[in-house]
Amino acid sequence: MSPDWMHTRLVVVATAILGPVYFFLLMFILPFTLSPFTEPLYNIMFHYVVTPLVFSAPWMGIIYNSRYRFANTVHHMHDSTSSVPLRWRVFYGTNAAFVLAFFVLPIVTPPLAILGGLYVAGVVFYRVGVGKLGGGKLASALAVLIAIALCILPAIILLQFIPEYVLVWQEILATWSSFWVKIVYGIAQCLVNSLSFGAPVYFLYFAAQEYDRGVYGEVYTPTPTKWIRIAEAVIFIIFISLYLPPVPTPLGTIPFLDRSDLFNQYINWVSLGVVVILTLVKKLLGVENDTTLGGASNIVIVGMFLVVELFFKTDLLIVTLIIWLAFLLYASVFIANFLRASPREMY
Protein backbone atom coordinates (compact mmCIF):
# COMPACT_ATOMS: atom_id res chain seq x y z
CA MET A 1 0.00 0.00 0.00
CA SER A 2 1.46 3.34 -1.01
CA PRO A 3 2.02 6.08 1.57
CA ASP A 4 -0.74 8.15 -0.07
CA TRP A 5 -3.31 5.43 0.49
CA MET A 6 -2.07 4.89 4.03
CA HIS A 7 -2.56 8.61 4.63
CA THR A 8 -6.17 8.46 3.43
CA ARG A 9 -6.94 5.63 5.81
CA LEU A 10 -5.36 7.50 8.69
CA VAL A 11 -7.62 10.46 7.91
CA VAL A 12 -10.69 8.21 8.07
CA VAL A 13 -9.54 6.69 11.38
CA ALA A 14 -8.84 10.16 12.80
CA THR A 15 -12.33 11.28 11.76
CA ALA A 16 -13.86 8.26 13.46
CA ILE A 17 -11.98 9.14 16.65
CA LEU A 18 -12.78 12.85 16.55
CA GLY A 19 -16.51 12.18 16.13
CA PRO A 20 -17.13 10.80 19.63
CA VAL A 21 -14.69 13.33 21.10
CA TYR A 22 -16.72 16.15 19.55
CA PHE A 23 -20.03 14.86 20.93
CA PHE A 24 -18.61 14.28 24.40
CA LEU A 25 -17.27 17.85 24.39
CA LEU A 26 -20.58 19.16 23.04
CA MET A 27 -22.54 17.58 25.88
CA PHE A 28 -19.96 18.84 28.36
CA ILE A 29 -20.18 22.50 27.30
CA LEU A 30 -23.96 22.69 26.85
CA PRO A 31 -25.56 24.82 29.58
CA PHE A 32 -28.19 22.19 30.43
CA THR A 33 -28.35 18.55 31.51
CA LEU A 34 -30.76 16.04 30.04
CA SER A 35 -32.80 14.75 32.99
CA PRO A 36 -35.23 11.96 32.10
CA PHE A 37 -34.74 10.28 35.50
CA THR A 38 -35.35 11.30 39.08
CA GLU A 39 -31.98 9.94 40.20
CA PRO A 40 -29.21 12.55 39.67
CA LEU A 41 -26.55 9.90 39.00
CA TYR A 42 -28.66 8.34 36.25
CA ASN A 43 -29.16 11.75 34.67
CA ILE A 44 -25.42 12.42 34.72
CA MET A 45 -24.71 9.06 33.09
CA PHE A 46 -27.48 9.63 30.57
CA HIS A 47 -26.26 13.12 29.64
CA TYR A 48 -22.49 12.65 29.62
CA VAL A 49 -22.18 9.01 28.52
CA VAL A 50 -25.29 7.60 26.87
CA THR A 51 -26.22 10.64 24.78
CA PRO A 52 -22.75 11.18 23.24
CA LEU A 53 -22.58 7.47 22.44
CA VAL A 54 -26.00 7.53 20.78
CA PHE A 55 -25.08 10.67 18.83
CA SER A 56 -21.77 9.13 17.77
CA ALA A 57 -23.20 5.76 16.76
CA PRO A 58 -24.84 6.73 13.44
CA TRP A 59 -21.77 8.64 12.30
CA MET A 60 -19.53 5.74 13.27
CA GLY A 61 -21.81 3.42 11.33
CA ILE A 62 -21.73 5.67 8.28
CA ILE A 63 -17.95 6.00 8.45
CA TYR A 64 -17.46 2.25 8.89
CA ASN A 65 -19.85 1.22 6.13
CA SER A 66 -18.35 3.76 3.73
CA ARG A 67 -14.78 3.59 5.01
CA TYR A 68 -13.27 2.70 1.64
CA ARG A 69 -15.32 5.34 -0.12
CA PHE A 70 -14.29 7.98 2.41
CA ALA A 71 -10.64 6.96 2.04
CA ASN A 72 -10.92 7.16 -1.73
CA THR A 73 -12.67 10.52 -1.36
CA VAL A 74 -9.74 11.87 0.63
CA HIS A 75 -7.41 10.64 -2.11
CA HIS A 76 -9.53 12.29 -4.82
CA MET A 77 -9.75 15.47 -2.74
CA HIS A 78 -5.97 15.60 -2.61
CA ASP A 79 -5.71 15.10 -6.36
CA SER A 80 -8.46 17.53 -7.31
CA THR A 81 -7.21 20.29 -5.00
CA SER A 82 -3.49 19.78 -5.55
CA SER A 83 -3.46 22.95 -7.66
CA VAL A 84 -4.75 24.87 -4.63
CA PRO A 85 -1.88 25.72 -2.27
CA LEU A 86 -1.97 24.12 1.17
CA ARG A 87 -2.41 27.50 2.86
CA TRP A 88 -5.71 28.10 1.06
CA ARG A 89 -6.89 24.56 1.77
CA VAL A 90 -6.26 25.27 5.46
CA PHE A 91 -8.37 28.41 5.14
CA TYR A 92 -11.33 26.59 3.59
CA GLY A 93 -10.96 23.65 5.96
CA THR A 94 -11.05 25.98 8.96
CA ASN A 95 -14.28 27.56 7.76
CA ALA A 96 -15.80 24.16 7.02
CA ALA A 97 -14.87 22.77 10.43
CA PHE A 98 -16.45 25.71 12.20
CA VAL A 99 -19.72 25.60 10.26
CA LEU A 100 -19.98 21.85 10.79
CA ALA A 101 -19.29 22.04 14.52
CA PHE A 102 -21.36 25.15 15.19
CA PHE A 103 -24.37 24.83 12.88
CA VAL A 104 -24.66 21.47 11.12
CA LEU A 105 -23.80 18.59 13.45
CA PRO A 106 -25.81 19.65 16.53
CA ILE A 107 -28.99 19.99 14.47
CA VAL A 108 -28.58 17.04 12.09
CA THR A 109 -27.37 14.43 14.58
CA PRO A 110 -30.43 13.86 16.85
CA PRO A 111 -32.83 12.94 14.02
CA LEU A 112 -30.03 11.01 12.32
CA ALA A 113 -29.62 8.96 15.50
CA ILE A 114 -33.31 8.03 15.36
CA LEU A 115 -33.10 7.09 11.69
CA GLY A 116 -29.96 5.07 12.36
CA GLY A 117 -31.60 3.26 15.26
CA LEU A 118 -34.69 2.49 13.19
CA TYR A 119 -32.55 1.23 10.33
CA VAL A 120 -30.54 -1.13 12.54
CA ALA A 121 -33.70 -2.26 14.31
CA GLY A 122 -35.36 -2.93 10.96
CA VAL A 123 -32.41 -5.03 9.83
CA VAL A 124 -32.52 -7.01 13.07
CA PHE A 125 -36.28 -7.58 12.84
CA TYR A 126 -35.91 -8.67 9.23
CA ARG A 127 -33.12 -11.13 9.99
CA VAL A 128 -35.06 -12.56 12.92
CA GLY A 129 -38.18 -12.83 10.79
CA VAL A 130 -36.48 -14.72 7.97
CA GLY A 131 -34.36 -16.79 10.33
CA LYS A 132 -31.01 -15.42 9.19
CA LEU A 133 -29.80 -14.00 12.48
CA GLY A 134 -28.39 -17.23 13.87
CA GLY A 135 -27.50 -18.07 17.45
CA GLY A 136 -30.79 -19.70 18.38
CA LYS A 137 -33.91 -18.37 20.06
CA LEU A 138 -32.07 -16.73 22.95
CA ALA A 139 -29.89 -14.71 20.60
CA SER A 140 -32.94 -13.74 18.56
CA ALA A 141 -34.82 -12.60 21.67
CA LEU A 142 -31.82 -10.58 22.83
CA ALA A 143 -31.46 -9.04 19.38
CA VAL A 144 -35.13 -8.04 19.37
CA LEU A 145 -34.76 -6.37 22.77
CA ILE A 146 -31.70 -4.46 21.54
CA ALA A 147 -33.59 -3.46 18.41
CA ILE A 148 -36.48 -2.14 20.49
CA ALA A 149 -34.00 -0.19 22.60
CA LEU A 150 -32.49 1.24 19.43
CA CYS A 151 -35.93 2.53 18.50
CA ILE A 152 -36.79 3.96 21.91
CA LEU A 153 -33.50 5.36 23.23
CA PRO A 154 -32.77 7.81 20.40
CA ALA A 155 -36.39 9.00 20.54
CA ILE A 156 -36.08 9.71 24.28
CA ILE A 157 -32.85 11.61 23.71
CA LEU A 158 -34.38 13.57 20.84
CA LEU A 159 -37.40 14.56 22.93
CA GLN A 160 -35.11 15.60 25.78
CA PHE A 161 -32.45 17.27 23.65
CA ILE A 162 -34.30 19.30 21.03
CA PRO A 163 -36.50 21.46 23.35
CA GLU A 164 -33.48 22.36 25.44
CA TYR A 165 -31.25 22.84 22.45
CA VAL A 166 -33.76 25.16 20.77
CA LEU A 167 -33.30 27.50 23.71
CA VAL A 168 -29.54 27.10 23.50
CA TRP A 169 -29.71 27.64 19.75
CA GLN A 170 -31.47 30.95 20.32
CA GLU A 171 -28.78 31.88 22.79
CA ILE A 172 -26.09 30.78 20.34
CA LEU A 173 -27.58 32.95 17.60
CA ALA A 174 -27.76 35.90 19.97
CA THR A 175 -24.16 35.33 21.04
CA TRP A 176 -23.15 34.79 17.42
CA SER A 177 -24.64 38.10 16.36
CA SER A 178 -23.15 40.02 19.27
CA PHE A 179 -19.72 38.43 19.77
CA TRP A 180 -18.71 35.17 18.10
CA VAL A 181 -19.28 36.34 14.55
CA LYS A 182 -16.43 38.76 15.11
CA ILE A 183 -14.22 35.98 16.46
CA VAL A 184 -14.88 33.49 13.67
CA TYR A 185 -14.88 36.06 10.92
CA GLY A 186 -11.81 37.68 12.44
CA ILE A 187 -9.88 34.41 12.34
CA ALA A 188 -10.87 33.86 8.71
CA GLN A 189 -10.03 37.45 7.89
CA CYS A 190 -6.59 37.19 9.50
CA LEU A 191 -5.95 33.97 7.58
CA VAL A 192 -6.86 35.67 4.31
CA ASN A 193 -4.63 38.64 5.04
CA SER A 194 -1.62 36.64 6.18
CA LEU A 195 -1.88 34.35 3.15
CA SER A 196 -2.31 37.32 0.83
CA PHE A 197 0.86 38.84 2.23
CA GLY A 198 2.74 35.63 1.49
CA ALA A 199 1.41 35.39 -2.07
CA PRO A 200 3.86 37.90 -3.65
CA VAL A 201 6.81 35.99 -2.22
CA TYR A 202 5.58 32.75 -3.77
CA PHE A 203 5.02 34.56 -7.05
CA LEU A 204 8.54 36.03 -7.07
CA TYR A 205 10.05 32.59 -6.64
CA PHE A 206 7.73 31.23 -9.31
CA ALA A 207 8.94 33.97 -11.68
CA ALA A 208 12.57 33.20 -10.81
CA GLN A 209 12.02 29.52 -11.55
CA GLU A 210 10.41 30.33 -14.88
CA TYR A 211 13.44 32.48 -15.70
CA ASP A 212 15.78 29.62 -14.75
CA ARG A 213 13.88 27.23 -17.00
CA GLY A 214 13.96 29.67 -19.90
CA VAL A 215 17.66 30.53 -19.61
CA TYR A 216 19.29 27.42 -18.15
CA GLY A 217 16.75 24.72 -18.87
CA GLU A 218 16.42 23.78 -15.20
CA VAL A 219 15.52 25.40 -11.88
CA TYR A 220 18.26 26.80 -9.65
CA THR A 221 15.99 28.84 -7.36
CA PRO A 222 13.92 26.53 -5.13
CA THR A 223 11.02 28.05 -3.24
CA PRO A 224 11.73 28.21 0.53
CA THR A 225 8.22 26.98 1.28
CA LYS A 226 8.94 26.12 4.91
CA TRP A 227 10.24 29.59 5.73
CA ILE A 228 7.42 31.32 3.90
CA ARG A 229 4.89 29.25 5.84
CA ILE A 230 6.61 30.15 9.10
CA ALA A 231 6.48 33.82 8.14
CA GLU A 232 2.79 33.53 7.25
CA ALA A 233 2.11 31.83 10.58
CA VAL A 234 3.89 34.62 12.45
CA ILE A 235 1.94 37.26 10.52
CA PHE A 236 -1.28 35.37 11.25
CA ILE A 237 -0.55 35.34 14.99
CA ILE A 238 0.23 39.07 14.91
CA PHE A 239 -2.96 39.80 12.99
CA ILE A 240 -5.03 37.66 15.38
CA SER A 241 -3.57 39.53 18.33
CA LEU A 242 -4.46 42.84 16.71
CA TYR A 243 -7.90 41.99 15.33
CA LEU A 244 -9.76 39.99 17.96
CA PRO A 245 -11.45 41.45 21.04
CA PRO A 246 -10.57 40.05 24.48
CA VAL A 247 -11.92 36.49 24.61
CA PRO A 248 -13.13 35.07 27.95
CA THR A 249 -12.17 31.46 28.67
CA PRO A 250 -12.53 29.19 31.73
CA LEU A 251 -8.87 29.89 32.48
CA GLY A 252 -9.17 33.66 32.16
CA THR A 253 -9.50 36.31 29.47
CA ILE A 254 -7.15 36.27 26.48
CA PRO A 255 -6.07 39.92 26.14
CA PHE A 256 -6.33 40.49 22.39
CA LEU A 257 -5.99 44.13 21.35
CA ASP A 258 -9.32 44.63 19.52
CA ARG A 259 -7.81 46.87 16.84
CA SER A 260 -9.84 45.72 13.84
CA ASP A 261 -9.89 49.37 12.76
CA LEU A 262 -6.31 48.91 11.57
CA PHE A 263 -7.57 46.32 9.09
CA ASN A 264 -10.26 48.63 7.74
CA GLN A 265 -7.87 51.53 7.40
CA TYR A 266 -4.68 49.83 6.21
CA ILE A 267 -4.18 46.06 6.21
CA ASN A 268 -7.20 44.98 4.16
CA TRP A 269 -6.51 47.63 1.55
CA VAL A 270 -2.96 46.34 1.19
CA SER A 271 -4.20 42.73 0.93
CA LEU A 272 -6.84 43.65 -1.62
CA GLY A 273 -4.20 45.54 -3.59
CA VAL A 274 -1.94 42.48 -3.55
CA VAL A 275 -4.74 40.26 -4.86
CA VAL A 276 -5.69 42.72 -7.60
CA ILE A 277 -2.10 43.40 -8.69
CA LEU A 278 -1.12 39.73 -8.78
CA THR A 279 -4.27 38.87 -10.71
CA LEU A 280 -3.61 41.62 -13.27
CA VAL A 281 0.06 40.68 -13.61
CA LYS A 282 -0.84 37.04 -14.23
CA LYS A 283 -3.42 38.08 -16.83
CA LEU A 284 -1.09 40.52 -18.61
CA LEU A 285 1.80 38.05 -18.68
CA GLY A 286 -0.41 35.12 -19.62
CA VAL A 287 0.65 33.08 -16.60
CA GLU A 288 -1.47 29.94 -16.36
CA ASN A 289 0.41 27.42 -14.24
CA ASP A 290 1.00 29.58 -11.16
CA THR A 291 -0.94 28.60 -8.01
CA THR A 292 -0.01 31.61 -5.88
CA LEU A 293 -3.63 32.64 -5.34
CA GLY A 294 -5.26 29.37 -6.36
CA GLY A 295 -7.92 29.22 -9.06
CA ALA A 296 -10.53 31.75 -10.10
CA SER A 297 -13.03 30.64 -7.45
CA ASN A 298 -10.40 31.04 -4.75
CA ILE A 299 -9.57 34.56 -5.93
CA VAL A 300 -13.28 35.43 -5.87
CA ILE A 301 -13.72 34.12 -2.31
CA VAL A 302 -10.59 35.90 -1.06
CA GLY A 303 -11.66 39.13 -2.75
CA MET A 304 -15.14 38.85 -1.25
CA PHE A 305 -13.73 38.40 2.25
CA LEU A 306 -11.63 41.53 1.85
CA VAL A 307 -14.43 43.59 0.27
CA VAL A 308 -16.94 42.51 2.92
CA GLU A 309 -14.49 43.47 5.65
CA LEU A 310 -13.94 46.89 4.08
CA PHE A 311 -17.52 47.84 3.20
CA PHE A 312 -20.03 45.47 4.84
CA LYS A 313 -18.39 44.49 8.11
CA THR A 314 -21.34 45.62 10.23
CA ASP A 315 -23.89 43.63 8.20
CA LEU A 316 -24.36 40.38 10.13
CA LEU A 317 -26.18 38.63 7.30
CA ILE A 318 -23.49 39.35 4.72
CA VAL A 319 -20.69 38.34 7.08
CA THR A 320 -22.47 35.08 7.91
CA LEU A 321 -23.19 34.39 4.25
CA ILE A 322 -19.55 34.82 3.24
CA ILE A 323 -18.50 32.28 5.88
CA TRP A 324 -21.16 29.88 4.61
CA LEU A 325 -20.10 30.51 1.02
CA ALA A 326 -16.56 29.37 1.80
CA PHE A 327 -18.03 26.33 3.56
CA LEU A 328 -20.33 25.47 0.65
CA LEU A 329 -17.45 25.69 -1.80
CA TYR A 330 -15.45 23.23 0.30
CA ALA A 331 -18.49 21.00 0.84
CA SER A 332 -19.33 20.89 -2.87
CA VAL A 333 -15.79 19.75 -3.69
CA PHE A 334 -16.05 17.04 -1.03
CA ILE A 335 -19.47 15.85 -2.23
CA ALA A 336 -18.35 15.75 -5.86
CA ASN A 337 -15.33 13.65 -4.94
CA PHE A 338 -17.40 11.41 -2.66
CA LEU A 339 -19.88 10.67 -5.43
CA ARG A 340 -17.15 9.63 -7.85
CA ALA A 341 -15.12 7.69 -5.29
CA SER A 342 -15.16 3.91 -5.48
CA PRO A 343 -16.85 2.10 -2.56
CA ARG A 344 -14.23 -0.65 -2.81
CA GLU A 345 -10.75 -0.78 -1.38
CA MET A 346 -8.14 0.51 -3.79
CA TYR A 347 -4.37 0.18 -3.73
Residue, then its C-alpha position, 0 to 999 in steps of 0.5 A: m500500500s502506497p504512503d498516499w493510500m495509508h494517509t487516506r486511511l489514517v484520515v478516516v480513522a482520525t475522523a472516526i476518533l474525533g466524532p465521539v470526542y466532539f459529541f462528548l465535548l458538546m454535551f460537556i459544554l452545553p448549559f443544560t443537563l438532560s434529565p429523564f430520570t429522578e436519580p441525579l446519577y442516572n441523569i449524569m450518566f445519561h447526559y455525559v455518557v449515553t447521549p454522546l454514544v448515541f449521537s456518535a453511533p450513526w456517524m460511526g456506522i456511516i464512516y465504517n460502512s463507507r470507510y473505503r469510499f471515504a478513504n478514496t474521497v480523501h485521495h480524490m480530494h488531494d488530487s483535485t485540490s493539488s493545484v490549490p496551495l496548502r495554505w488556502r486549503v487550510f483556510y477553507g478547511t477551517n471555515a468548514a470545520f467551524v460551520l460543521a461544529f457550530f451549525v450542522l452537526p448539533i442539528v442534524t445528529p439527533p434525528l439522524a440517531i433516530l433514523g440510524g436506530l430504526y434502520v438497525a432495528g429494521v435489519v434485526f427484525y428482518r433477519v429474525g423474521v427470515g431466520k437469518l440471524g443465527g445463534g438460536k432463540l435466545a440470541s434472537a430474543l436478545a437481538v429483538l430487545i436491543a432493536i427495540a432499545l435502538c428505537i426507543l433510546p434515540a427517541i427519548i434523547l431527541l425529545q429531551f435534547i431538542p426542546e433544550y437545544v432550541l433555547v440554546w440555539q437561540e442563545i447561540l444565535a444571539t451570542w453569534s450576532s453580538f460576539w462570536v461572529k467577530i471571532v470566527y470572521g476575524i480568524a478567517q479574515c486574518l488567515v486571508n490577510s496573512l496568506s495574501f501577504g505571502a502570495p507575492v513571495y511565492f510569485l517572485y520565486f515562481a517567476a525566478q524559476e520560470y526564468d531559470r527554466g527559460v535561460y538554463g533549462e532547469v531550476y536553480t531557485p527553489t522556493p523556501t516553502k517552509w520559511i514562507r509558511i513560518a512567516e505567514a504563521v507569524i503574521f497570522i498570529i500578529f494579525i489575530s492579536l491585533y484583530l480579535p477582542p478580548v476572549p473570555t475562557p474558563l482559564g481567564t481572558i485572552p487579552f487580544l488588542d481589539r484593533s480591527d480598525l487597523f484592518n479597515q484603514y490599512i491592512n485589508w486595503v494592502s491585501l486587496g491591492v496584492v490580490v488585484i495586482l497579482t491577478l492583473v500581472k498574471k493576466l497581462l503576462g499570460v501566466e497559467n500554471d501559477t498557483t499563488l492565489g489558487g484558481a478563479s473561485n479562490i480569488v473570488i472568495v478571497g476578494m469577497f472576504l476583503v471587500v466585505e471586511l472593508f464595506f459590509k463588516t457591520d452587516l451580520l447577514i453578509v458576514t455570515l453568508i460569506i463564511w457559509l459561502a466558503f463552507l459550501l465551496y469546500a463541501s461541494v468539492f467534497i461531495a463531488n469527490f465522494l460521489r465519484a469515489s469507489p466504494r471498494e478498497m483501492y491500492 
